[in-house]
Amino acid sequence: MEDEGVYRRWDELIPDVLGLIFTNLSLQEKLTVVPRVCKSWCRAVSDPYCWHEIDIEEWSNQCHPDYIDRMLHMLIRRSSGSVRKLCVSGLHNDSIFLFLAEHAGSLQTLRLPRSEISDSIVEQIAGRLSTIKFLDLSYCGKIGACALEAIGEHCTSLVGLCRNMHPLDTYDKITQDDEAYAIANTMPKLKRLEIAYLLISSDVVSKILAGCPELEYLDLRGCWEVKLDVSFLKKFPKLKTLGPFVMDYYGMDDWDDDCSGFSYSSEYLPWEFFAGDVADYYDDDSYDEMWDDEQRLEELELRFYEGTEDAEFYGWYPSP
């Protein structure tokens, strides 16, 4: 057996290597376990190396809005402006969105589904999000065409947009053609567009196809007024279209196989993430309550998940 001195101690690894290793741990482990292992690991999780990608979407779906704000402030500050991917659900006011824009100038992927942000704040800070390439504003009922137009004008590298809605979110609207026109007129580089259940017409979809010539994937599920002629769609041989009629799970399998050559599916998978000020965790257990007290019945959701890691974290049995 070789001399143990040949091997480098774990606590002597350089911070960026430790940060890369820690990306394989869950958020909870990085917040509550890693900082308490040793001083070098504690320092490593306080540096930006682990914070280039932050995904707390699953966690934020199950916790109080105040906890979301506190967590985001910690993670964004820890990244020192270097975060490139950020996923969080349910931002409950404009101020936290303003904070994100002010402290995350390197964002390339931003997912903010079910957030209560307004047109006015998006118009105000869209210029600070110019590096974004993929954006998800699904189920954000307080924004509309003005916000999308501002995003299109400032985020000139945008190639993916999700603006899916729930039917209950649009029950009081007559049309959302103005949102579709904003997309068509300001987002020419789009390759992926999801606008499921948006209240739009066939004419405005034609405008989108004309205004977004690089489009490769278009989700129109639930857009009941849209009727696209098959011969018309043949003009766009690279385009994969889903909908407007909803397909069941088994119908989706064949479709996914056909378009496997182009997919942003990785943007939807939970990334492993790292968070927190060491002082907040190493000497204080106040954040432990975040993991224990937020499993409310009224927030219970039915989810499909894969693997055992997520199942064990949430106390679920593995998928059959």
C-alpha positions as CSV (number, residue, x, y, z in Angstrom):
1,M,0.0,0.0,0.0
2,E,1.4,3.4,-1.0
3,D,2.4,5.9,1.6
4,E,-0.6,8.1,2.6
5,G,1.6,11.2,2.2
6,V,1.3,10.7,-1.6
7,Y,-2.3,11.6,-1.5
8,R,-3.5,15.2,-0.9
9,R,-5.9,15.8,2.0
10,W,-9.4,16.7,1.2
11,D,-9.2,19.8,3.4
12,E,-6.2,21.0,1.4
13,L,-7.9,21.0,-2.0
14,I,-8.0,24.5,-3.7
15,P,-11.4,26.2,-3.3
16,D,-12.5,26.0,-7.0
17,V,-11.9,22.2,-6.9
18,L,-13.9,21.9,-3.7
19,G,-16.6,24.0,-5.2
20,L,-16.9,21.7,-8.3
21,I,-17.1,18.7,-6.0
22,F,-19.8,20.4,-3.8
23,T,-22.0,20.9,-6.9
24,N,-22.9,17.2,-6.6
25,L,-24.5,17.7,-3.1
26,S,-28.0,18.8,-2.4
27,L,-28.8,22.3,-1.3
28,Q,-29.7,21.2,2.2
29,E,-26.3,19.4,2.6
30,K,-24.4,22.4,1.4
31,L,-26.3,24.7,3.8
32,T,-26.3,22.6,6.9
33,V,-23.6,19.9,6.6
34,V,-20.6,21.1,4.6
35,P,-19.9,24.3,6.6
36,R,-19.6,22.2,9.8
37,V,-17.1,19.6,8.5
38,C,-14.0,21.8,8.7
39,K,-12.7,25.3,8.4
40,S,-11.5,24.9,4.8
41,W,-14.8,23.5,3.6
42,C,-16.6,26.2,5.5
43,R,-14.5,28.8,3.6
44,A,-15.1,27.0,0.3
45,V,-18.8,27.3,0.6
46,S,-18.5,31.0,1.3
47,D,-16.8,31.7,-2.0
48,P,-18.4,32.1,-5.4
49,Y,-17.1,28.9,-6.9
50,C,-20.2,26.9,-6.1
51,W,-22.6,29.6,-7.0
52,H,-22.4,29.9,-10.8
53,E,-25.6,27.8,-11.0
54,I,-28.3,28.3,-8.4
55,D,-31.6,26.3,-8.6
56,I,-34.0,26.5,-5.7
57,E,-37.1,26.1,-7.7
58,E,-38.2,22.9,-6.1
59,W,-37.5,24.2,-2.7
60,S,-39.2,27.5,-3.2
61,N,-42.4,25.8,-4.3
62,Q,-42.8,24.6,-0.8
63,C,-41.7,27.4,1.5
64,H,-42.9,30.8,2.8
65,P,-42.1,33.8,0.6
66,D,-40.0,35.4,3.4
67,Y,-37.7,32.4,3.4
68,I,-37.3,32.7,-0.4
69,D,-36.2,36.3,0.0
70,R,-33.7,35.4,2.7
71,M,-32.3,32.5,0.7
72,L,-31.9,34.5,-2.5
73,H,-30.1,37.3,-0.7
74,M,-27.6,34.8,0.7
75,L,-27.1,32.9,-2.6
76,I,-26.8,36.0,-4.8
77,R,-24.4,37.7,-2.5
78,R,-22.3,34.6,-2.2
79,S,-22.0,34.4,-6.0
80,S,-20.5,37.9,-6.1
81,G,-22.2,38.6,-9.4
82,S,-20.9,35.4,-11.1
83,V,-24.2,33.4,-11.2
84,R,-25.0,32.3,-14.7
85,K,-28.1,30.2,-14.1
86,L,-30.9,31.0,-11.5
87,C,-34.1,29.2,-11.0
88,V,-36.6,30.2,-8.3
89,S,-40.4,30.0,-8.2
90,G,-42.9,32.4,-6.6
91,L,-41.1,35.7,-6.2
92,H,-43.8,37.7,-4.4
93,N,-42.8,41.3,-5.1
94,D,-40.9,43.6,-7.3
95,S,-38.2,44.5,-4.8
96,I,-36.6,41.0,-4.8
97,F,-36.6,41.0,-8.6
98,L,-34.8,44.4,-8.6
99,F,-32.3,42.9,-6.2
100,L,-31.6,40.0,-8.6
101,A,-31.1,42.4,-11.5
102,E,-28.7,44.6,-9.5
103,H,-26.5,41.7,-8.3
104,A,-26.6,39.1,-11.0
105,G,-25.3,40.8,-14.1
106,S,-23.9,37.7,-15.7
107,L,-27.2,35.7,-15.9
108,Q,-27.7,33.6,-19.0
109,T,-30.6,31.4,-17.8
110,L,-33.3,32.8,-15.6
111,R,-36.5,30.9,-14.5
112,L,-39.1,32.8,-12.5
113,P,-42.3,30.8,-12.9
114,R,-45.3,31.8,-10.7
115,S,-43.8,35.1,-9.7
116,E,-45.7,38.3,-8.8
117,I,-43.5,40.7,-10.8
118,S,-45.1,43.6,-12.7
119,D,-44.8,45.2,-16.1
120,S,-43.3,48.3,-14.6
121,I,-40.4,46.6,-12.8
122,V,-39.5,44.5,-15.9
123,E,-39.5,47.6,-18.1
124,Q,-37.3,49.4,-15.5
125,I,-34.6,46.8,-15.2
126,A,-34.7,44.8,-18.5
127,G,-31.6,46.6,-19.6
128,R,-29.6,44.9,-16.8
129,L,-30.6,41.5,-18.1
130,S,-29.0,41.9,-21.5
131,T,-26.9,38.7,-21.1
132,I,-29.9,36.4,-20.8
133,K,-30.3,33.6,-23.3
134,F,-33.1,31.6,-21.8
135,L,-36.0,33.1,-19.8
136,D,-39.0,31.5,-18.2
137,L,-41.9,33.8,-17.1
138,S,-44.6,31.1,-17.1
139,Y,-47.6,31.7,-14.9
140,C,-46.6,35.3,-14.1
141,G,-50.0,36.9,-14.3
142,K,-49.1,40.5,-13.5
143,I,-46.9,41.0,-16.6
144,G,-48.0,41.3,-20.2
145,A,-46.9,42.7,-23.6
146,C,-45.1,45.7,-22.2
147,A,-42.7,43.5,-20.2
148,L,-42.1,41.1,-23.1
149,E,-41.4,44.0,-25.4
150,A,-38.9,45.4,-23.0
151,I,-37.2,42.1,-22.7
152,G,-37.1,41.6,-26.4
153,E,-35.5,45.0,-27.0
154,H,-32.8,44.6,-24.4
155,C,-32.1,40.8,-24.3
156,T,-30.8,40.6,-27.8
157,S,-29.2,37.2,-27.3
158,L,-32.5,35.5,-26.2
159,V,-32.9,32.1,-27.8
160,G,-35.4,30.5,-25.4
161,L,-38.6,31.9,-23.9
162,C,-41.3,30.1,-21.8
163,R,-44.5,32.0,-21.4
164,N,-46.9,29.2,-20.5
165,M,-50.1,30.0,-18.7
166,H,-52.7,28.2,-16.7
167,P,-56.3,28.4,-18.0
168,L,-57.4,29.9,-14.7
169,D,-54.8,32.7,-15.2
170,T,-56.4,33.9,-18.4
171,Y,-60.1,33.4,-17.7
172,D,-60.7,37.2,-17.5
173,K,-58.9,38.0,-20.7
174,I,-60.3,38.3,-24.2
175,T,-57.0,37.9,-26.0
176,Q,-53.3,38.0,-25.5
177,D,-52.4,38.7,-29.1
178,D,-50.5,41.7,-27.9
179,E,-48.0,39.5,-26.1
180,A,-47.5,37.4,-29.1
181,Y,-46.9,40.5,-31.3
182,A,-44.3,41.7,-28.8
183,I,-42.5,38.3,-29.2
184,A,-42.7,38.4,-32.9
185,N,-41.5,42.0,-33.2
186,T,-38.6,41.9,-30.8
187,M,-37.2,38.4,-30.4
188,P,-35.8,37.4,-33.9
189,K,-33.2,34.9,-32.5
190,L,-35.6,32.7,-30.7
191,K,-35.1,28.9,-31.2
192,R,-37.5,27.7,-28.5
193,L,-40.8,29.2,-27.6
194,E,-43.4,27.9,-25.2
195,I,-46.7,29.7,-25.0
196,A,-49.1,27.0,-23.9
197,Y,-52.7,28.2,-23.0
198,L,-52.0,31.7,-24.3
199,L,-55.2,33.3,-25.8
200,I,-53.9,33.9,-29.3
201,S,-55.1,33.6,-32.9
202,S,-53.7,31.8,-36.0
203,D,-52.7,35.2,-37.5
204,V,-50.4,36.1,-34.7
205,V,-48.7,32.7,-34.8
206,S,-48.0,33.4,-38.4
207,K,-46.4,36.7,-37.3
208,I,-44.2,34.8,-34.8
209,L,-43.0,32.4,-37.4
210,A,-42.2,35.2,-39.8
211,G,-40.5,37.3,-37.1
212,C,-38.6,34.4,-35.5
213,P,-37.0,32.7,-38.5
214,E,-34.6,30.5,-36.4
215,L,-37.5,29.0,-34.4
216,E,-37.0,25.2,-34.0
217,Y,-39.6,24.4,-31.3
218,L,-43.0,25.9,-30.7
219,D,-45.4,24.8,-27.9
220,L,-49.0,25.8,-28.6
221,R,-50.8,23.4,-26.4
222,G,-54.1,24.8,-25.2
223,C,-54.1,27.6,-27.8
224,W,-57.5,26.6,-29.0
225,E,-58.1,29.4,-31.5
226,V,-54.9,28.5,-33.4
227,K,-55.4,26.5,-36.5
228,L,-52.3,25.9,-38.6
229,D,-52.6,24.3,-42.0
230,V,-50.2,21.4,-42.6
231,S,-49.1,22.7,-45.9
232,F,-48.2,26.0,-44.2
233,L,-46.1,24.3,-41.6
234,K,-44.1,22.5,-44.4
235,K,-42.6,25.9,-45.1
236,F,-40.7,25.5,-41.8
237,P,-38.9,22.1,-42.1
238,K,-36.8,22.6,-39.0
239,L,-39.8,23.5,-36.8
240,K,-41.2,21.1,-34.2
241,T,-44.7,22.1,-33.2
242,L,-46.6,20.8,-30.2
243,G,-50.4,21.4,-29.9
244,P,-52.7,23.2,-29.9
245,F,-54.5,20.1,-28.8
246,V,-53.1,18.6,-25.6
247,M,-51.4,15.3,-26.0
248,D,-51.4,12.7,-23.3
249,Y,-48.2,11.4,-21.6
250,Y,-47.9,8.4,-24.0
251,G,-48.4,10.6,-27.0
252,M,-45.5,12.8,-25.8
253,D,-43.0,9.9,-25.9
254,D,-43.0,9.6,-29.7
255,W,-42.8,13.3,-30.2
256,D,-39.9,13.7,-27.8
257,D,-38.0,11.0,-29.7
258,D,-38.5,12.9,-33.0
259,C,-37.0,16.1,-31.7
260,S,-34.2,14.7,-29.6
261,G,-31.7,16.5,-31.8
262,F,-32.7,19.9,-30.3
263,S,-33.7,20.3,-26.7
264,Y,-33.3,22.7,-23.9
265,S,-34.5,20.1,-21.5
266,S,-31.5,20.6,-19.3
267,E,-32.8,24.0,-18.4
268,Y,-35.7,22.2,-16.7
269,L,-33.8,19.7,-14.7
270,P,-33.0,20.7,-11.1
271,W,-29.3,21.6,-10.8
272,E,-27.5,20.7,-7.6
273,F,-26.9,23.8,-5.7
274,F,-25.0,25.5,-2.9
275,A,-26.0,28.3,-0.7
276,G,-25.6,30.5,2.3
277,D,-23.4,32.8,4.5
278,V,-21.3,30.6,6.7
279,A,-22.1,32.7,9.7
280,D,-25.8,32.1,9.1
281,Y,-25.3,28.3,9.2
282,Y,-22.1,27.4,11.0
283,D,-23.0,29.2,14.3
284,D,-26.7,29.4,14.0
285,D,-29.4,26.8,13.3
286,S,-32.1,29.3,12.4
287,Y,-32.2,28.0,8.8
288,D,-32.9,24.5,9.9
289,E,-36.6,25.4,10.2
290,M,-36.7,26.1,6.5
291,W,-36.3,22.4,5.8
292,D,-38.8,21.2,8.5
293,D,-41.7,23.6,8.7
294,E,-42.7,24.2,5.1
295,Q,-44.4,20.9,4.1
296,R,-47.9,22.4,4.2
297,L,-50.8,20.4,2.8
298,E,-52.2,23.4,0.9
299,E,-48.9,23.5,-1.1
300,L,-48.9,19.8,-1.9
301,E,-48.3,19.2,-5.6
302,L,-48.3,16.0,-7.7
303,R,-44.9,15.6,-9.3
304,F,-43.1,13.2,-11.6
305,Y,-39.5,12.6,-10.5
306,E,-36.6,10.4,-11.3
307,G,-34.0,8.7,-9.2
308,T,-33.7,8.3,-5.5
309,E,-31.9,11.5,-4.5
310,D,-34.9,13.8,-4.9
311,A,-37.2,11.2,-3.5
312,E,-35.2,10.8,-0.3
313,F,-34.8,14.5,0.1
314,Y,-38.6,15.1,0.1
315,G,-39.5,11.9,1.9
316,W,-41.1,10.3,-1.2
317,Y,-40.9,6.7,-2.3
318,P,-38.9,6.1,-5.5
319,S,-40.8,6.2,-8.7
320,P,-41.9,2.8,-9.9
